Amino acid sequence: MIRPRRSLLFMPGSNARALEKARNLPADGIILDLEDSVAPDAKAMARDQIAAAVAAGGFGKREILIRVNALDSPWWIDDVSMAGKVRPDGILVPKISSVEDLTAIANRLSDINADLSIRVWAMIETARAVLHAEELAAASRDSETRLAGFVFGPNDISRETRIRMQPGRATMLPMITHCILATRAYGLEILDGPYSDFSNFNGFGQECTQARDLGFDGKTLIHPGQIEACNAIFTPPAEEVALARKIIAAFERPENASRGAISLDGQMVERLHADMARRTIAIADAITAMGRP
């Protein structure tokens, strides 16, 4: 089943007001955060608040992920244990760098008999993770890892590698495309990292457009004001959906049933274009079913 992931908004687990507000925001998903946005002395309180918020429900069709603390922290075991009990849609794990990291998460979820519906998302934030992106993605062949996809983390990568973040991200494009190729090779999803300058609407829009064109499934966000633009950019345009429906209809005609390629409006259209059209239609229909623009 295709699920829209145009916009996933980080919300600090230590902010009860933000957790309540998340239930009414037009994001496709909410990432309830225990890591960067939560101070060390607030970790336990944030964990309790997130557990209560997920248990209370009310998030509608929004996908709910819980970002736990990294495996080199003293909090991750308690974080994963809580998440496994309250059953979010997924767990987002920062600074995953090896298959052993994925195995550690899988083992903990198994130890507490966490529901199999809970998926794991790996944040690609280190040089080692980028270098081993294909190996990490390949781990999804083992169903026990529960791996659903990657979230690319440009800020941490920049900090670790000293590769500067520049407008247009030319310095990071090789790493980005490498990670995208790894996910596609194994049928996984991949989300772009956040754009920090939330007051720069033009820059944000340009980065969303770039992310869409590079092949990201959506973008993680740090401010509610970014949701509307992000959704609009990652939503297939009406004319694109109309063309997709036209392609499918053309291939469904009896005279085209055995053809690998046909002429449509003066252009050659192949079966691969029909496959792409079906995905476009599926995404558009799923967005409509969510009842939000």
N, C-alpha and C positions, 0 to 999 in steps of 0.2 A: 504494500500500500504506500503510495506517495503521500508524504506529509509536507506541507509548506513550512519552510524554515527560513523565510525571508529575513526575519528580525528576531533575535533573541537578546533580551535586555537583562543585564546584570543588575541585581537588587541586593543591597547589603542585608545580611541576615540579622544584624544587630539593630536595624531600624524598623521597629514594629509598624510605623506609619507607612513606610515604603512597601512592606510586605502586604499591607492591606490595599494600598493603591494599585499594586500589581494585578489585582483581580479584575480591574476595569480598563487596563491599558490595551491598545490595539496591537500589541506585539504578538507574533506567532508563538513565541515561547518566552519563558521567564527563567533566568538562571539565579537561583537563590544562593547567595555567596557566603562562604565561610572563610575565604582566603584573604585576598589583598585588601578588600574593603572593611575588614573586621580586625580591630586591634587585638593583640594577644590576650589582654585581660578581659576581652568581651567574647572570646571564642565559645565558652560554655553557654553563655546566655544566648548567643546567636544560634547555637545548635538547638537549644530548647525552643526558641521562637520559630525556627524553620520547621521543626518537627510538628509543632502545634499548627502552623499555617498549612502545611501539606495535609495533615490529618483533617483539618477543618474543610478543606476543599474550596470550591467556589471559583476556581480558575477557568471554568468553562472548557473550551477546546484547546486552550493554550498548552503547549508542551512544557512540562516542568522538569528542569534539571537542578541538581544541587552540586555546586562546586565545592569540593572538599579541599582540605589542605594537602600540600605535597607530601610525598612519602618520606622525605627527610625531616618532617616536622613531628612534634610530639602529639599532634592532634588527629592525624589522619585515621587512625583505627577507630576512634570514637565517632568521627565524622561518618565514615563508611558504615559503621554499625547502625547509627541512627538512620542514615539514608536507606539502608537495606530494610529497616523495619517499617518506615513510613511509605515506601513504595512510590517514589517519584517516577517519571518516565525514564530518567537517566541520571547518571553520576558523571560529572565533569571533573577530570583529574588533571591538575596542573603538573607541568615539568616532567611528563612521561618521556623517558629517554631510552628505554630498553624493553624487550619482551618480558624480562624478569619483573619490571614494574607492573606491567599488565597482569602478570601471573599473581603478583602479590595482592592486587585488588580482587582478582577472580577468586583467589583462595579465601580471602576474608568474607566475600559475599557468599561463598559456598559454606563456610563455617557457620554462618548465621542463618542458613537456609533462606536466603533472600529470594524473592519471587523472580522467576526467570524472565519476566517482562522488563525488568530493570536493565537498561542498556548502559554501556560505558563509552564515554567520549574522552579522547586523549588530547590534551593541549600540547601542541608542538611548539616548544619555547626555548629549546636548547640546540646548540650546534650538533650535538650527538643525535638528537631526535631527527633533525633535518637529514643528516647523513644516513640515518637508518630508517627513513620514512617507509621504504618499501617493505623492509623486514617487519616493522610495526604493523603495517596494513595487512601483511600476510598472516599475522597472528589471528586475524579475524576468522581464518579457516577453522580454528579451534573454537567451537561454539561456547566453550566455558569462559573465554575472555569477554564475551558479550559485546565486543567492540562494534560500535555503530559508525564511528567516524572520527575526524580530527577537527580541532579548532586551532587555526594558525595564530601564533602569538608574536606579532612583530616587535612589540616593545621589549619583551624579555630577550628575544633573539638579538636585538640591537644592543642591549646592555651587555650581553655575554660576548658577542662577537666584535663589538665596536664598529659594526657596519651602520652608518648613519641613516636615520629615517629622513628621506627627502620627499618633497611633493612629487607625486607620480610613482614613487617607490621603485625607480629603475634599479637601485642597488639591491633590491630584494627579489626582483622578478625571477631570477634563476631558482631561488629557494622555494618561492611560491609555486611555480609551475612543477617543480620536482615533487612537492607534497601533493598537489592536485593529481598528477599522474599516478602516484602511488595509491591514492584512494580509489581512483577510477579503475585501476588494474584489478582491484579486489571488491568492487561493488559497494564502496563506502561513500558516505557523505563527507563534505568538508565545508566549514564555515570560516569566514574571514574574521580577523581580530578587530578590536574596537578602534575607532578614530577618536583620539583624545581631545582634540580641540573642538568641543561640542558647540562653541559659538561661531565656528567657521562653517556656515551652511554650504557655501559653494565648494569648499574643499571636501567636505563630507560627501556631497553629492557626486563629485568627481571620483572619489575613492570607491563609492558604492557602484558606480557605473563600471569602473575598472574591474572591481571584484566580480561583478556579474559576467562581464565579457571574458574574464580569465577562466570562468567555470565554477566559481564558488556557488554553493547552494543558498547562501544567505550571509548575513553579517551579525556579529555580536556587537551590542551597543552598551553605552555607559550612561545615556541620558534619555528620558522619555521623549524629549523634543526631536530625537533622531528617528523615531519610529515611522512617522508618516512618509517621510522622504524615502527611507529604506524600503518600505513596503511597495511604494510606487515604482521604484527602480527595478526591484526584483519580481514584479508582477508582469507576466507576459502581456505585451500590448494587445489591444483588441484586434488590430489588423493581423498580428502574428497568429493569434488563435483562430481567426477566420480562415487564414491561409492554411493552417494545419488541418482544419476540418475539411477544407476543399481537397487537400491532398489525400486524406483518408477516403473521402467519398469517391474520388477518382479511381483509386486502387480497388475499391469495392465493387466497381462496375463489372458485370460478367465478362465483358470483352477484355478486361485487364487482369483477370484473376491469375493468369500464368505468366504475366510479364514482369520482368525485373526492372524495367524502366519504361516510362511513358512520357508523352509530351503534354504539358499543361500550361496554357497561356503563353505559348511560345518558348517554354523552357523545358529542358530535360529533367525529369524528376525520377529518382531511383527509390528502391525499397528502403534504403537507409534513411531517406528523407521522411518516409512514412513512419519509421520508428521514432525519429526525432519529433515528428508531428504528434504522435500518440503521447509522448511525455509532456509536450507543451499543453495539450488538451487536459491531461490528467492533473497537471499542476494548476491550471486555470480553474478546473472544476473543483479541486480540493480547496482552493482559496475561496471560491463562491460558497462552498459548503460550510466554511468557517463563519460566514456571515459578516465578514469585515472586508474593507477595501484593501 
